[in-house]
Amino acid sequence: MVKEIKDTRDAILQCSLRLFATRGYHPTKVADIVRESGCAQATFYWHFKSKLEMTIELIDSGRNAMVAVVSRGYREQVKSTEDMILNTRAWLADLLTFAQENKYFMAIFLAKGYGSDPQIDAAISGVRTALFESLRRNIEQAISLGMLPDVGDTNARSAFVYNMIEGSIGWWLFGHSHDLAHRSPLSVDALAEQLARYEFFGLVDHSVPTVK
């Protein structure tokens, strides 16, 4: 019985994600969700107080899962340059796999302009902040271990990495026109390899003279 309840709840959540990503938040009504998920409207309201509450739960759940992936990149000890690149490539591959397997969530997370609802906009901003903070902690940990030079502003360096990763994932998943049907020829491993080297050497290489 417990499994059936969980399965119903999960079906509603996954159906809602798909509809929000393909149709938008406001055009999708609770009636659409219950029809597509095959449950009764009473069942929906047994699990969730409202569409808004359910959507916040979806976004919070995606945020926690994404941050857990990035957190696996935390470094515990000094390693060689090649080991550091391999470590970075591994967690980036995990992040890309997460994005690929949760494409509807990523479509909502990467939506431009937001505009669905103030609370939803705040929740999406919270996902971006949490991802940025996770990346910043990765960089701070690498600096504390002496694996990255302690130069420049950490927030600026984190912003460079964050925007590179977010922009690359958006382009990889949806192309330039935010197309849910887009299929990139680049594999997870190929993109992770390129991102890892751009990230690492972008953070390390300070040989370019500062413009005055």
N, C-alpha and C positions, 0 to 999 in steps of 0.2 A: 504494500500500500504506500509506504514511504517513497519507494522508488518511483511509483506511478505519479505521485504528487510532484516529485523532483523533475521527472521527465516532462510533465505538463508545463511546469514552470519554465524549464529550459527551452521547450518548444516555443513558448510565448516570447521569451527573450530573444531567441535567435530569429524568429519571424519578424519581430519588431525591428531588430537591427537591419535586416534586409530591406524592409519597407522604408525605414527612415533614410537609408543610404540611397535607395533607388527613386523614391518619391518625394522625400523631404519630411521633416517632422510635422509641420502643421497640416499638410494635405493628408497625412495618414491618420485616420480616425481609429478609435478603439474597435469600432465595428469591422474595420478592415483587418485589424490584427486578429480578432477572434475568428473571423471567416477564414483567413489564410492559415491560421494555426490549427483550425479544426476544433476549437473549444467553445464553450458557451460564454456569453458575456458575464454571467454570474461567476464563472470560474476565473475569468480575468480579475474581477474585483475581489475575489477571495484571496488571490495572490498579491495584488497590488492595489493601493488606495487610488492611484490615478496614473494616467499615461506619463505625466511629468515625473512622478516618483520612480516609476519603472525605468525611465530614460536615465535619470541620475544614477540609479543602481547600475545600469549597463555601462555608463561612462566610468564610474568609480571602479568597477570590476576590471575593465580594460586597462585603466591606469595602473592598478595594482599589479596586474599581470605583466605589463610592459616594464614597469620599474623593477620587478623581480628579475627580468631578463637582463636589463642593463646592470643591475647590482652584481651579477655574476662576473662582471668585468673588474671588480675591485681587486687590486693587487695586494698580496700579503708579504711579498719579499722581493728583493732585487733580482732581476733576471737580465739575461743578455738582450741586446736589441732585437735579435731574431725571435727570441722567446716572447718578448713583449708584443711584437707584431702578430705572432701566432695567437697569443691570448686575445688581442684586440679583434683579430679576424674571427675567432671562435664566437665571442659574444655578439659581434655584429651579424654573423651568420644566424645565430639564435634569434636576434631581433628581427632580421629579415624574414626568417621562417615564421615568426609570430605574426608579422605584418601580412604575409602571404596567406596564412591560415585564418586571419581575422580581417579580411579585406573590407567587410562592411563596416566594422568598427573603425578601421583606418580611414575610410571614406568620410565618416562623420568627424573624426579627429582632425583630419587635414582639410576639411571644408573651409573655403575662403569666406571671410566675412561673418561667419556664424549667423546671427540674426534669428535663430529659432525661438529663443526664450532667454530672458536674462539669467535665469538659474542654470540653464543648459550651457549658455555661453560661459558662465563662471566655472562650470564643471569642466568644460573643454580647456579653458585657460589653466585650470588646475592640473590637467594632464600634461600640458606643455611645461608648466612650472616644475612639476615632479620629474619629468624627463630631463629637463635642463639641470636641476639640482643633482640628479643621479650622475649625469655626465661630469658635472663640476666636481663632485666628490671623487670620481675616478681620477680626474686630473690632479686634484689636491693630494690624493694618496700617492700617485706616481711622483709628484714633486717631493713629498716628504721622504720617499725612499731614494731620492736622488736619481730617478730614472728619467725625469724631465727637468730641464733647467728652470730655476726659480726666477724667471724674468718676465716682465710684462704683467698686465692685469689678468688675473685668473678668470674673472667674469667675462672679459672680452675673448679670451682663448676658449672658454666654454661655449660662448655664443657662436664662435666660428665652427666648432665641432657640431653643436646642436643644429645649426642651420644647414650645414653640409649634409648631415644625416637625414634630417626631416625632408629637405628638398630632394635628396636623392631617392628616398623611399617613395615620396609622392610621385616623382617622375617615373620610377621603376614600376610602380603599381598601376598608375593611371595615365601615364603619358603627360603631354602638355595641356590637354583639354579636360582633365579630370574625368576620363572615360572608364567606367566600371568594367567594360569589356576588354580593356587594353591588356595585351600580353607582351611582356618584354622578352626579347631574345636572350637577355642576360640571366644566367642562373644565380641562385642564392650565393653559391661559393665564389663565382666570378665577381659579383658586385661587392661581396664582403672583402675579398682580396684587395680590390682597388680602393675601397673606402678605408680599410685599415692602413694602407700605406700613405694615403693622402692625409689621414688624421695624424698618424704618428710623425711623419716627417714635417707636416705643417706645424705641429706643436714643438718639434725639436729644432728645426732649422731657423736660426736667427742670424744667418749670414748676410741677408739682404740689408743694406744700410738704411737707416731711418731717414725719411725725407724731412728736411728742416725748412 
